[in-house]
Amino acid sequence: MKEATALREENKMGVMPVNKLLVSMSLPMMISMLVQALYNIVDSIFVARIDENALTAVSMAFPLQTLMIALGGGMGVGVNAVLSKALGEKDYEKADKAAINGVFLSLINYLAFLLVGLFLAGPFYLSQTKDTQLVEYGKQYLTIVCCCSFGMYAQFIFERLLQSTGRTFYTMITQGTGAIINIILDPIFIFGYLGMPRMGVAGAAIATVIGQIVAAVMAIIINEKKNPDIKLRFGGFSPDGRMIGQIYAVGVPSIIMQSIGSVMTYGMNKILIGFTSTAVAVFGVYFKLQSFIFMPVFGLNNGMVPIIAYNYGAGERERLIKTLKLSIGYAVGIMAVGFLTFQVFPRQLFALFDASETMLAIGVPALRIISISFLLAGFCIVCGSLFQALGNGVYSMLVSIARQLIVLLPAAYLLSLTGQVNAVWLAFPIAELMSVTMTVIFLVRINQKIICHIGEK
């Protein structure tokens, strides 16, 4: 074990200047996330060309897709934090064990959603609408996405292994390649170009899963060839209950937070369809557009979390604090740009989706009202990731529960009773005010309990 330890050099997360380190780790992730966001937008632009019901049906799939991402992403957060902290402590055996058990958990996630795709896609749509065309479009889309989600879950875990060891440049390559393949295949499969049959929304789903599978294969190969900090050995493997417990101690709050987002989206769809299906389509378009603002912040977070976790394990308090301050500054700046874009160009943004005048009448005020919350969201997102990296993800979970279930959904429902769909959007800035208040309280507590004591003998 000592010989193996000696062969592994000091990771850059403990020695490189903090700002340079944060930028070098986050920028590739931000670029890849921007490409992912571009894919999300282009995907919906193509689907909108089928008809508005196709766009609405894909939008209505978002709650279940959010749940899929929640399970994979939350597990990845747990692996990331445990693995990076183990590297900071020079415990390489524990790091390898975290990686192997993360791969096992990804397989379990896939098997669960294989069953969902086979048996629950139809009932999921029928719980939201009785429109037969919406249900048919939705079943086609969700069945393919769920049954072929092995690519998505493999991509999640093997990209997280690269992130955990500071090799975020490679995740930019894998994510970017997958998204570009997606973008290229979308029009070919949806509209039947280059001799392919016209597949409509099913074509959009097929393009999605092919992109995920290609990205996953690349991530697996790169881990094998370019990631010496982790040794994946599956011979004689059996699940380690203690390690899985440590992964989910960090990851479950993240899973719950993102799953709450699924519940929130489902609830909002139910509220908005009471006005018109166009309002649901507007909400779906908003989520696609806001991803172009939020994805870079999430990319920043993905670069920040292993730096925080590593320096926490290494007892380097000053490096941890500097990483946090820089991350908050960058995140707030990105969100301010998003706010200005949504305020100044809402009509142009909706024009990308071939929006009717009815959609514009609902969508333009929606973007301007909801984007007010952006001014506070960057701070809350970064601090939430800090809580997770320090093993206190429950704080992030509590903020998310309060924001989306205790404030946002009830506020949206009460505002819907006015009979004005534009009033519903006010629920977002209202919920964000509560979120920033709770985040500040928890940040003070975690500073007193953990950060102040890092590095003490």
N, C-alpha and C positions, 0 to 999 in steps of 0.2 A: 504493500500500500504506500509506503514512503517513497519507493522508487517511482510508482505511478504518479504520485504527487509532484515529485521533482521534475517530471517531464512536462508538466503543464505550467506555462509561464503565467506571470501576473496578468490578469485580465485588464484591458484598457479602461474599464469602468472605475478602477481604483487609482489610476495614475494620470490620465489625460486631463488637461484643463477643462473645467466643467462646461463652460459655454460651448467650446469646440466639441466636446463629447456629446452634449445634448443635441447640438445641431447635426453632427455627423450621424448620430443614431436615429434622430427623429426625421430629418429631411427625407431620407429614402422612404420611410414609412408614410410621411405626409404626401409624397409624390404618388406612391402606390395607392394610398387611400383616395387621392384626387382622381386617379384613373378609375378606381372602383366607383366613385361617385359619378364620374362621367358615364361609365357603363350604365349605372342605374338610371340616369337621365335619358341616355340614348335608347335604352331598352323600352322605356315608357313612351318615348317619342314615336318609335316604330309601332308599338302596340296601339297607340292612339290613332294611327292611320288605318287600323282595321275598322273601329268605330268606338264611340264613347263607352259603350257597354263593356268592350274588351278592356279598356283602361280602368273602368270601375271594378271589373272582376279581378284584375291583377292587384289593384289597390286593396281589395277586400281580403286578399291572401296574406297581406302584410302581417297581421297578428300572429298567424301560425309560423310564418317565416322568421318573425322576430323571436319566437319561442325556440326555434331551431338554432338560431344564432346565439341566443342566450345560453343554451346548454353547452354549445361548443366554445363560445367566447369566455364564459364564466369558468369553465374547466381550464381553459388556456390561461386565464389570469392566475388561477391557483398554481398551475405548473410553473408559470413564469416567475411568480414571487418565491415559491419554495426553491426552485432550481437556482435562481440568481442569488438568493441568500446563502444557499449551500456553497456556491462558488466563492462568494465573499468570505465564507468561513473556511475555505479550502477543503471542504468535505465533498470530494469528487464522487465517492460511492453513493452518497445521498442524492447528488445531482443526477447521476445515471438512473437511480431507482425512480426518481420523480419523472424522468422522461419516459421510461418504459411503462410505468403505470398510467401516464397520460395517454399513450397510444392505446392501451387497453380500454380506457374510459371512452375514447373517441369511437371505438368499435361498438361499445354498448349504446352510445347515443345514436349511431346509425341504425342499429337493429330496431330501436324504439320507433324511429320515424319511418322506417320501412313499413312497419305495421300501420302507422297513421296513414301513409299514402295508400295502402291497399284497402283500408276499411273505413277511414273517417273523413276523407276529402269531401264527399258528397254531403254528409250530415253537417260538416262545418259550415258549408255555404248555405244550406237550408236553414240553419239557425239564424242567419242574417237576412235572408231575402227569399221570396217565393218566385222571383222572376226566373223563368226557366232558362233564358239565354245566359243570364249571369251565372246561374248554377252550373250550366254546361261548360261555359268558358272556364270557370273556376276549377271544376273537377279535372279538366284536361291539364291545366297548369300545375295544380298542387300535386296530383298523383305522380307526375314525372319528377318534380322538384324533390318530393319526399323520398320516393323509391330509389332515386339515384344520388341521395345526399352523402353517400360514402366519400365522394370526391371532396365535398365541402368539409367534412369532419377530418379527413386526412390532411387537407390543406391547413385547417385550423391548428392542429397539434404540431405538425412539422415546421410550420412557419413560426410558431411560438418557441420552438426549440432554438431556432436561429436568433430570434429576438432576445431570448433569455441569456444568450452568450455574447450579445452585442453585435451580431452579424445582420443588421437590419438592411444592409445594401442588397443582400440576396433575397430578402422578402419583398423588396421593391421589384426585383426581377420576376419573381414567381407571381405575385399579385398582378403586376402590370401585364405580364404575358397572358394570364388567364382572362383578365378583363378585356384586353384587345381582341383575343380570339372570340370572346362573347360578342363584342361590338361587330366584328366582321361577319359572324355567323347569323346574327339576328335577322337582318333583312333577307338573307339567303333562305333561311328556314321559314320565316314568317310569311314571306310573299312568294316563295317558290322560284328564286332566281337560279341561274346556272344549271338548269335541268332538274332541280329539286322540286318535289311536290309542295304546293302551298299548304302550310300547316297551321297558320294563324297563331293563337296563343300557345298552342302546344310547341310550335317552333321556337318561341321565345324561351320556353322552359328547357328545351333540348339544348339550345345554344348556351344557356346558363350552366347546365351541368357539365357539358363538354369543357367549358372554360375552367370550371372547378377541378375537374379530373386532371387536365393538363397541368394546372398549377400545383396540384398535390404531387403528381409524379415528379415534377421538377424539384419541389421542396424535399422530397425523400432522397433523391439523388444528391442534392447539394449537402444535405446533412451528412450523408455517408462520406462524401468526398472532401468537404470543406469545414467541418465542425469537429475539430479534435477535442473540444472541451467535454463532449458527451459521447459515451460509448453505449450504443444500443445492442444489447445481447439478449435475445429472446429464448435461447436454449434453456429448458427447464423452468421457464417463467411461470410464476403463479401470482395472482393479485396480492399486493401487500396492503392489508387493511389499515395499518397505521399510516402508511404513506398516502393512501387514498383519503384518509381522514384529514391529514395535513393539507392536501390539495384543496379539498372541499371546504375546509375551515376558512380559507381565503376566497375560494371560488363561489361558494353557495350564495353569499350576499350579492355578488355580481350577477349570478344566475337569477336570483330573485328580482334584482333591480331591472334587468332586461326583460324578464318575464312579466313584470308589472307593466312594462311598456307595451307588451303584447295585450294585456288586459285593457290598458288604457285605449289602445288603438281600436280594439274590438268594441269597447264601450262608445267611443267617439263615432265609429261607423254606425252603430245602432241609433245614436242620437241624430246624426246628420241625415241618415236615410229617411228619417221622419219628415224632413223638409223636402228633399229630392235626391235622386241618385247622383245628380250633378255635384251636389255638395260633397258626397263621398269621393267622387273623382277629384274634386279640388283638394280635399284633404290628402289624397294619395299623391297628387302632383306636388303639394307642399312638402311631403316627406322626401320625395325624390330631390327636390330643389335644395332643401335644407341640408341634405347629406353632403352637398358640395361645400357647405360651410363647416359642418360638424366633423366630417371625415378627416380633414387636416388636423383638427384638434385631437381627435382620437389617435391619429398617427403620432402626434406629439406625445400623447400619453403613453403610447406603446414604446416610444423611445425613452420616456422618463421613468417608467415603472421599474425596469431592471436596474437602472442607475440608482434609484432610491433604495431598492431592496439590497443591492450589492453593498452600497456604502453603509446601510443599516447593519448588515452582517459584519462588515469590516470595522465598524465603530467610528466612521468618519462623519461626524455631525455637520461640520461646516460645509462639506461637499454636498451633503443631503439638502441642507437649507438653501444653498445657492441654486441647486437644481430646481427646487420648488419655486423659488422666486422668479427665476428665468422662465419657467414653464407657464406660470400664471401670466406673466407679462406677454409672452407670445400668444397665449390662448385668447386673452382679452383683445389683443390687437386683431387677430383673425376674426373674432366674432363681431367686432366693430365694423370691419369691412363688409361682413355679411349683412349686418343691419342696414348699412347705407345702400347696398345693392338692392335689397328687398324694398326699401323705401322709394328709391328713384326709378327702378326699372321693372315694376311688377307686371305691366302689360306685355313688355317684351319677353319676359320669362314665360308667361303663359302662352304667348304666341308660338313658342317652340313645340307646344303640344296640340297645335291646331285647335285652340280653344274657341268655342262659340261665344257670342255676346253674353249668353246666359252664364257660361262658366266664368267669363271675365268679370261680370257683375258681382259674383260671389268671391272669386279668387283674388282680385286686386286688393280689396279691403282685408282679406284674410292674411295675405303676406305682410301687409303693412302693420297690422295689429300684432300678429304672432311674433314678428321679428323684434319687437320691443324687448322681448324676453332674452334675446341674444346678448344684450348688454350685460347681463348678470350671469349667463350660463357658462361662459368660459372659466370663470373663477370656480364655480361649483364643480365642473367636470374635472378640473385638475386636482382639486382638493379631494374629491371622491376617489380618484386613483391613488393619491397619497395614502389615504386611509387603508386601501386595499394592500398597497405595497408594504405597509407597516403591520399587516396582519390584523387590522381593525376594520375589515370590510363591512361589519355590521353597521357602522356609522353611515356609510354610503347607502346601505340598504334602507335604513330608517328615513334618510332624506328622500330617497326615491319613492318609498311607500307614501310618505306624507305628501310629496309633491303631486304624484300622479293619481293616487286613489283617494286620499283624504281631502285634497284641495281641487285638483284639476277636473276630475270627472264630475264630482258633485257641483262644482261651479258651472261647468259646461251645461249640465242638465238644468240647473236653476235658470241660467241665462237663456236656455232654449225655450223656456216657458214664456218669454217675451214675444215669441213668434217671429223673431228676427234672427236669421241665421248668422248675420255678421256679429251679433252680440256674443255668440258662442265662442268666438276666437279670443275674447277678452280673458277667458279662463287661463290662457297660457302665461301672460305676464303676471297675473295674480298668483299663479302657482310658483312662478320663479322667484317672486319676492319672499315667499315663505321658505323656499329652498335655500336662498342665500343666507337667510337669518339662521337656519339650523346649521348650515355648513360652517359659519363663523363660530358658533357655539362649540361644535365638535372639534374644530381646528384648535381652538384655545385649549380644550381638554387634552387632545392628543399631544400637543406641545408640552403641556405640564407633566403628562404621564410617561411619555416616551422620548420625544425629540430632545428635551432638555437633559436627559440622562444618557444619551448615546455617547459612547466613548469613555464613560466613567469606569474606573477600575474597582 
